Amino acid sequence: MDFRKTEFVRSAAKAKDFPNDPSPRVVFVGRSNVGKSSTINAVVGKKGFARVSSVPGKTVFVNLFRVDEKGWLIDLPGYGYSKTSKEERERYSNLIDEYLTADQENIVRIYMIVDARHKPTADDVTMVQWVRHYGSPLTVVANKLDKLKKSEIEPNLARIREVLMLGEEDVLIPFSAEKGTNCDLLKADIQKAIEEN
């Protein structure tokens, strides 16, 4: 599968704009400003492909990308940015819920981006519970690995596993969008998820 042949199709604000073909979807979720867009850009090998913003809370739609005519890469709005109005946060939340509900049968794996430097937030824990509720396979991508000292990596990954209550079947990938650390591992995981379904 050639990730460079990924194309932006559209931004969806309502269920009628979600993809309506049966091909597999991989879904990216994460807090605002955790590096979701940068992670997508690293995977497809195109800088600035998914818009990277220094202002959290900028992804307000479900962004739809077609991967090499084989499946969909779905970028959900970032959650948990406190400076967004209550109404906006509610809208994001409803849109995420609407997508996960409407497209459930085609979702083959959910990729949750967390910050490797910090303990996952209550919002991250809620998102994992949501993923469990929908029964989707989960890969957690611990981004910003390059910001850690070597001695901090293992304890931080163990903390992420513990706080998110990850099981043996859940994949945890230490990752750096900035340096490309383990990008091949992430791409292989996505490819496997799409091609096996």
C-alpha positions in Angstrom: 0.0 0.0 0.0 1.4 3.4 -1.0 0.7 5.9 1.7 1.9 8.7 -0.6 -1.2 8.1 -2.6 -3.4 9.5 0.1 -5.8 12.2 -0.9 -7.9 14.6 1.1 -11.5 14.1 0.1 -13.6 16.4 2.3 -14.4 17.7 5.7 -17.6 16.4 7.1 -19.8 18.2 9.6 -22.8 15.9 9.4 -23.4 12.1 9.0 -24.6 12.5 5.4 -21.1 13.6 4.5 -19.3 10.6 5.9 -18.0 8.0 3.5 -20.8 5.6 2.3 -18.7 2.9 0.6 -17.9 -0.3 2.5 -14.1 0.0 2.4 -12.2 -0.2 5.8 -11.6 2.9 7.9 -8.8 3.7 10.4 -9.7 6.5 12.7 -7.3 8.9 14.4 -8.4 10.5 17.8 -6.6 12.5 20.4 -6.6 15.6 22.5 -6.2 19.0 20.8 -2.5 19.8 20.2 -1.2 16.3 20.8 0.2 16.0 17.3 -2.6 14.2 15.4 -2.1 16.1 12.2 1.7 15.8 12.4 1.3 12.0 12.9 -0.9 11.8 9.8 1.6 13.9 7.8 4.4 11.5 8.9 2.4 8.4 7.9 1.6 9.8 4.4 5.1 11.3 4.0 3.7 14.8 3.1 4.6 17.8 5.3 1.6 20.1 5.8 -0.8 17.6 4.3 -3.2 17.5 7.3 -3.2 21.0 8.6 -1.0 21.5 11.6 -2.1 24.3 13.8 -0.3 26.0 16.7 -3.8 26.9 17.9 -5.5 23.9 19.7 -9.1 23.0 18.7 -8.7 23.8 15.0 -9.9 20.5 13.6 -13.7 21.1 14.0 -14.8 18.6 11.3 -14.3 15.0 10.6 -11.6 15.1 7.9 -11.7 12.3 5.4 -8.6 11.0 3.5 -8.6 8.2 0.9 -5.6 5.9 1.1 -4.4 4.5 -2.2 -8.0 3.6 -3.2 -7.9 0.8 -0.5 -9.4 2.4 2.6 -10.1 5.6 4.5 -8.1 7.5 7.1 -10.5 9.4 9.3 -9.3 12.4 11.4 -11.7 13.2 14.2 -11.8 16.6 15.9 -9.4 17.0 18.8 -11.0 16.9 22.2 -10.4 18.5 25.6 -9.3 22.0 24.7 -10.4 24.1 27.7 -10.5 27.5 25.9 -13.1 26.4 23.4 -16.7 27.4 24.4 -18.9 24.9 26.1 -21.2 24.8 23.0 -18.2 24.1 20.7 -16.9 21.3 22.9 -20.4 19.8 22.9 -20.5 20.0 19.1 -17.1 18.3 18.8 -18.2 15.6 21.2 -21.5 15.0 19.4 -19.7 14.9 16.0 -17.2 12.3 17.3 -20.0 10.2 18.8 -22.1 10.5 15.6 -19.1 9.4 13.5 -18.2 6.4 15.7 -21.9 5.4 15.9 -22.8 5.9 12.2 -19.7 4.2 10.7 -19.1 1.5 13.3 -19.2 -1.5 11.1 -16.5 -0.2 8.8 -14.0 1.0 11.5 -11.2 -1.6 11.6 -8.9 0.2 14.1 -8.8 3.3 16.2 -5.4 5.1 16.6 -5.4 7.2 19.7 -2.6 9.8 19.9 -1.3 10.7 23.4 1.7 12.8 24.6 4.5 10.5 25.7 5.7 13.1 28.2 2.5 13.3 30.2 0.1 11.2 32.1 -3.0 10.6 30.0 -5.9 12.9 30.9 -9.4 12.1 32.1 -10.6 12.9 28.5 -8.1 10.2 27.2 -9.4 7.7 29.6 -13.0 8.5 28.6 -12.0 8.1 24.9 -10.6 4.6 25.6 -13.8 3.7 27.4 -15.7 4.9 24.3 -13.5 2.8 22.0 -14.2 -0.2 24.3 -17.9 0.5 24.2 -17.9 0.4 20.4 -15.7 -2.7 20.4 -13.0 -1.4 18.0 -9.4 -2.6 18.1 -7.1 0.1 19.6 -3.6 1.2 18.9 -2.2 3.9 21.2 0.5 6.1 19.6 2.7 7.8 22.3 3.8 10.9 20.3 6.6 13.4 21.1 9.0 10.6 22.2 11.9 12.8 21.0 11.2 15.2 23.9 11.9 12.5 26.5 15.3 11.4 28.0 16.1 7.8 27.3 15.7 7.0 31.0 12.1 8.4 31.0 10.8 6.3 28.0 10.0 3.0 29.7 8.4 4.5 32.9 6.3 6.9 30.8 5.1 4.1 28.5 4.3 1.9 31.6 2.3 4.9 33.1 0.3 5.3 29.8 -0.5 1.5 29.8 -1.6 1.7 33.4 -3.7 4.9 33.3 -5.5 3.8 30.0 -5.9 0.3 31.4 -4.4 -1.2 28.2 -4.7 -5.0 27.8 -2.3 -7.4 26.0 -4.3 -7.1 22.8 -3.9 -3.3 22.7 -0.9 -2.0 20.7 1.2 0.8 22.1 3.7 2.4 19.7 6.3 4.8 21.0 6.5 7.5 18.3 7.9 10.8 17.2 6.2 12.6 14.3 9.0 15.2 14.5 11.9 12.6 14.1 9.9 9.8 12.3 10.7 7.4 15.1 8.8 4.1 14.6 6.9 5.6 11.6 7.4 2.3 9.7 5.9 0.4 12.6 2.8 2.6 12.6 2.5 2.4 8.8 2.7 -1.4 9.0 0.0 -1.5 11.7 -2.3 0.7 9.6 -1.6 -1.3 6.4 -2.4 -4.6 8.3 -5.6 -3.1 9.7 -6.8 -2.0 6.2 -5.6 -5.0 4.2 -6.9 -7.7 6.6 -10.5 -6.3 6.4 
